[in-house]
Amino acid sequence: MSDRGYRRPRPLSPLREHLRDTFWFAPTMGFVCVFVLWLAASAVDEEIVAVLQREEAYDELGSLISFVQDAKTIVTTISSAMMTFIGVVFSISLVAVQMASGQLTPRVVRIFVRSRISKLTLTVFLATFLFSLLVLTSYESEADPRLVVSVPLLQSMLTLVLVGLSLLLFVVYVSATLRLMQVGPVVDRIARDSFRVLGRMPRGPGGPEGLGPETGRVVHEGRAGVLRDVNTARLVRAARRQDVVLRLIPRIGDFMVPGTAVLAVHGGAVPPRSRLRYSVSVGVERTLHQDLAFGLRQLSDIALRALSTSVNDPTTAVQCLDRSIQFLAAVVHLPLGTVHHRDRSGRVRLVQEGPGWESLVDLAFEEIRWCVAGSPQVSRRLLAGLDDLLLLAPEERKQPLVRHRALLVQAVERAVPVAADREFALLPDRQGIG
């Protein structure tokens, strides 16, 4: 295999992606950071009071106490209003996400969960609330400057800074949530995520030739679910230590049940179970971390819902086709299919099946083609996209495109009895009807 199909796996990548699919990690880390910030600010405030007391600057300290007591009212108001503000904001946001998932596809909820601005906003809001509560514990009722231990000057100022940051993030967050309700930004986000996966995924031509006879298999013993990703670095390391070649039997996105084979071993004994632990991640739904085809799956789902009789929104389907054609045009010359992961010495240690060109084309066009006979806007855009891909594709990859084009023409000819309407519906147009 050429070097083009090899990319050294990144060990921390699965863990990082799994944390991005959660909504609790960022607020938890925010709580820890806020507590550390409060301890540091408290120490600084105590040092300020100690310095003023050593210098017997009681007038300045008394003025400082008076200022901080006035700020206490603001901090108290912030602490009482922040949780109400958080509840109202995120209740409205969840309703907006629910509307978007109903209009487009339920999988857009994952975009909201993985949104950095959503997590940052929630983290800062909760951090502001927690920090204001901690600051309230630092206020003292003693008004005599000679007896005061700490005056939360820096803490009060940091509370005001957090409030200002919360207001700024609120505006950005509302803007991002409103964009999530629009079709264009959603399909653009799906396309960008798909290209990001394509950029970091190893690719390679050819099949698992030269592996030798199969000498054993490893079965799945965890819960049933979708194969989300594999820790390729761990599997390559285990295969190198055992001096074998591992072959991943299911593809990313396949549903696995306990007892089914997940790894085939070639050339030696099965590696110990301890070395294969946490190498395969199974979840309740697919993710875009290592799933090259999942972006096309989401675009197809949105287009199919738009073409349903209850929605009847062909323009949305055309927008999805635009992105699907863009993605296929980007991979039309790339090696697809079997991927060979190598160790540092260059020996193949893990063989993984990926989606081929024909399967990607079918995923992008097959189901949509079944629904476009009564929508000339979509049929014209699909024909134009197929013609563009035929111009870009090498000779060995034109057959699936030719087949879909012929089947689309046949479907329109069967569904549209009037010759003039058929001619209009079969005229390629990159805007659909433009």
C-alpha positions, 0 to 999 in steps of 0.5 A, a space after each residue: 500500500 502506498 504512503 497515501 493510505 497511511 496516517 499515524 493514529 492519534 491515541 487521544 482522539 476517541 476520548 476527546 470526541 466522546 467528551 465532546 458528545 457529552 454536555 456535562 464535562 465542560 460545566 464540571 471543569 468550569 466548576 473546578 476552575 471557578 473554585 480555584 479562581 475563588 480561592 486565589 482571589 480570596 488569598 489576594 483579598 486577604 493579602 490586600 487587607 493585611 498590607 493595609 493593616 500593616 501600614 495602618 491605612 485604616 482610612 483607605 481600608 474603611 473606604 474599601 469596606 464601604 465600597 465592597 458593602 455597596 457591591 454586596 447588593 449587586 452580587 446578591 442580586 446576581 446570585 438570585 437572578 442567575 439561575 432564573 436567567 439560566 432556566 429561561 434561556 435554556 428552556 427557550 433554546 431546547 424548544 428551538 432545538 426541538 423545532 429544528 429536529 422536527 423540521 429537519 432531522 432529530 440528528 441535528 440535536 447532536 450539533 447542538 450538543 457538540 456546539 462549543 458556544 452552547 457549552 461555553 455559555 452554559 459553563 459561564 452562566 453556571 460559573 457566574 452563579 457559583 462564583 457569586 455564591 462563594 463571594 457572598 460567603 466572604 463578606 463580613 459583618 465587621 465594620 471596624 477596619 482593625 478587626 477585618 480579616 478579608 474584604 472581597 474586593 477582587 472577588 466582587 470585581 471578578 463577579 462583575 466581569 463574569 456577568 459582563 461575559 455572560 451577557 456577551 455570550 448570551 447574545 452570541 448563543 442566541 444568534 447561534 441557536 437561531 442559525 440552528 433553526 435554518 436549513 442552510 447553516 445546518 447542512 453547511 455544518 454537516 458538510 464541514 464536519 464531514 470534510 473534517 472527518 475526511 481530512 483526518 481519516 486514513 484511506 487506502 486502496 485494495 483489499 486485505 491481501 497478504 494477511 495469511 490464514 485467519 487464526 482466531 476471532 475476538 467476539 464482542 462482549 459489551 452492550 449492543 449498539 452502534 460501532 461508533 469508533 475504534 482506538 486504532 492506536 491501541 489495536 495497532 499496539 496490541 497487534 505489534 506486541 503479539 506480532 499478528 495482523 488484526 482485521 476489523 470485521 464490522 464497519 463503523 456505523 454497524 449495529 453490534 450485538 454481544 457474541 458477534 465477531 468484531 476482530 479477526 486475527 491473522 498470523 498468530 494467537 489472539 492478543 490478551 483481552 486486557 490489551 484490547 480493552 477500550 479499543 472498540 466504542 459502542 453507543 446508541 447512535 452513530 457519530 461523525 468521529 470516524 464515520 465517513 458516510 454519516 454526513 451523507 446519511 444526515 443530508 439524505 435524511 433531511 432531503 427525504 423529510 423535505 420531499 415527504 408529502 407532509 412537508 413538500 419542501 423541494 428547495 431544502 432537498 436541493 440544498 442537501 443535494 448541493 452538499 452531497 455533490 460537493 462531498 462526492 466531488 471531493 472524494 471522487 479521486 481519493 482511494 476509498 475502501 480498505 484501510 491499512 493501519 501500520 506500525 512504526 516499522 511500516 508493517 500492516 497491523 490493522 485492516 479496516 473496511 471503509 465505504 467504497 465509492 459506489 456505496 457513497 454514491 448510493 447513499 447520496 442519491 438512491 433514496 432521494 431518486 425514489 422521491 423526485 419524480 414529482 418534483 422537477 426542481 429536485 430532478 433537474 438539480 440531481 441530473 446537473 449534479 450527476 453530469 458534473 460528477 461524470 465530468 470529474 470522475 475517472 473512468 472506473 468510477 463512472 458506472 454508478 453515476 451512469 446507472 443513477 442517471 439512467 434510473 432517474 430518467 426512467 422514473 421521471 418518464 414513467 411518472 410524468 405523462 406529458 412530454 413537455 413536462 418530462 422535457 422540463 423535468 429532465 433539463 439539468 439545472 444547478 439551481 433546480 429551477 433557476 
